[in-house]
């Protein structure tokens, strides 16, 4: 891990950009901590970190106020990372289907999500190795937001992640439902009831499939970007219960 920039935000949070090989990322740590801070991995959507930075830094500041360090990495094919023609073709097929008012086929969803999960999860694990080697970062570790299928896979294969907050706002391949049954960590799942790009019934079915004994579904009215502030507060309380 190589830190490329550092700045202190106005609330005292330390923000450091880094690279891990070719993978860019950002780490935020609280203004002051008497012990290594628990870590929350902030999953980004595949839009590029620069584009969604305001949303990420807001989540990071909120978490820092609760005593958590947070980190994110750029997804494969996103932002300034090398182009990924197969992913671009899958996104084009998705746009075409949605603009035509056609159902999004399983083939499109699989092509869009499954290769991304296969590439992104090992990168997240490598980032976690590097982050936990820093003296200011400790366990336990949570995962929050992002592409829900990436979170599902991480919850299955990464034992250092002990709790996860998912946003049911992305397409889910049928194969991920079987993996969801293997998830056993505590889960806090957000669902926007009127999300125009999300299959509500599929989100409910995925929640039902999770094997966790402790799982809660929090549904709010509104579209994809209309998550209310109090819903974010509830996620913070969830992580405080499980990471401290």
N, C-alpha and C positions, 0 to 999 in steps of 0.2 A: 504494500500500500504506500503510495507516494502522495503526500499532501501538496497541492498546487496553489492554494490560496487560503487566506484566513482573515476573518473579520469578526468584530464584536458587534452584535446587534444592539439596538437601543435599550433592550431590556436585559442586557448582559449575556445573552445566549451566545456561545462561541460557535460560529459557522465555519466549517472547513471543507473545501472542495478537495477531492482526491481522485486518483486513478488507481485501478487495480488491473494491471496489464492494459488492455484497450478499453476497459470499462470505466466510465466516469461515475462519480457518486458524490454525495454530500453527507457530512456528519454534523449534527448539532448536539452540543452538550450544555447542561445547565450552567448558569452563571457561577454557582458555587456548590460544591458537594464535599461532604466530609468523608465519603467513601465512594468506591466505584459505583457508577450509576447503572441501574437496570436499563436494558436496551429494547427499544421498539423498532422493528424494521418497517419502514413506510413503503408499501407497495405502490408504485406509480401506474397510471394507465399508459398505454403505448403511444403517447402523444409527444414525448420529449420533455426532459426535465426543465428546460428553459421555458417552455410554454406553460407548464403547470406549476412553476416555481411558487407563485403567490399562494396557491393552495397548500403546497408542501410545507412552506415555511410557517404558515399559520398553524398547521397541525404540529409542527416541531416546537413552536413557541408554547403552544398549549401544553404539550407533553413535558417540556422543560420546566414549566411552572409547577408540575407535579413531581419533579425530580427525576425524570427519565431522559436518557440520551436517545436520539433517534437518528436513523440513517436511511438513505435511499440510494439505489443505483439505476443507471439507465438500462432500459430493456433492450434486448437484441433488436437491431434494425431501427431503433428509435433515435431521435435527437441527432447528435453528431456522429453516431456510430455508423459503420459501413452499411450501405444499402443491402436489403435482404429481398431479392426479387420475388421469391416464393411468397413471402409475407405480404408484399405489395400487391401481388396478384390476388391473394385471398381477400385483402381489404377491398380491392376493386370489384371483385365478385360480390362481396357483401353489399357494397354501395349500390351496385347495379340491381340486385334483388330488392333492396329496400326502396329504391327510387321507383321501381316498377310496381311496387305494392305486392310483390310475390313473397311467399313463405321463404324463410332462410333455411336452406336444406342442411341436413346433417353433414353432408360432404363439405359445404362451405365452412360450417362451424369447426369441423375437425381440422381442416386445412389452416384455418385462422388461429386456432388455439393450441392444438396438441404440439406442433413443433415449437411454439413459443414456450410452452411449459417445459419441454425437454431441454431447451437451451437455457432458459432463465433460472431454473431451480439450482443446477450446479453452480451457476455464477453467484446466486444468493448464498450458497453454502461457503464458497470461497471468500466472499465478502464477510460472512459471519466469522470465519476463522481469523481474518485480519482484524476485524473490529474487536473481537474478544481478547486479542493479544495486547491491546492498548491498556495502559494502567488505569485510565480514567473510566473504562467500561467494564462492567461486571455482568453477571447473570442475575436473575433469569432473563429470558428473551421472549418477546411477543412479536406477532406479525399483525399489521394493520392495513386494511384496504387493498387497493390494486386489483389486478385481474384475479377473480376469485379462484379460478382453476389453478393458478400458481400457488395461491395460499393453501389450497387443498393438498396439492402434492407436497409442499413444504411441511404441512402439519403431519403428513404420513411418514416422510423419510427423515425429518430433521428432529432428533430428540431434544435438542437444546431449546426448541420453541415450545413453551409450556402453555400458551394461551393465544388466541387469535380473534381479531375483530374483522369480519368480512363484510364487504358491500356487495349485495346481490344485484349487481348492475351490469353484468357482462354475460356473453353467451357461454354456455357450458356444454361441452361435448358429452354424449351419452356415456362414454368410457369413464368420465370423472365421477359419475354416480357410484360406481363400484369402489373407487378410491375413497369417496366420501364415507362409505361404511366403515373404513379403516381408521377414520379420524376419531381420536378419543380425548383430545385436550378440550378444556373449556372454550366455548365459542359464544361470541356476541355478534349477531348477524343483523345488518341494517337492510331494509327493503323499502324503496320508494314505490308506493302503490300504483302511481300513474306513470311510471318510467316508460317513456315512449319506445325505447330501444331494448326493453327487457321483457322476456317471457315470464310473466308473473307466476304462472302455474309451475313452470320449470324451476323457478327460484324456491317456491314452496316445496316442491318435490325434493330438491336438493337438500333443503333444511331437514326434511323428514328423513333423508338417507343418512345424515351424519350420525356416526356411532357414539358421539360424546354423551356421557351421562348428564353433563351440565351444558346446556345450550339454550340460548334465548333468541327469539326473533322479534325485532323491533320495526314495525311497519308504520310509515308516516305517509300522509297524503302528499301528492306533488310529484313533479317530474324528476329526471335524473340528477339535476344539479340543485334540487330544492331541499336538500337535507337540512332540517332545522338545527339551530345551535344547540338546543337542549339534547339532541341526539348525540352530538359530539361530546357533550359533557358526560353522558351516560357511558360512552366508550371509555373515556378517561377513568371513570369510577371502576369500570370492569378491569382495566389494566392495573389500577391501584390495588384492587383486591387480590389479583393473581401474581403480580410481579414484585410486591413489597411484603 
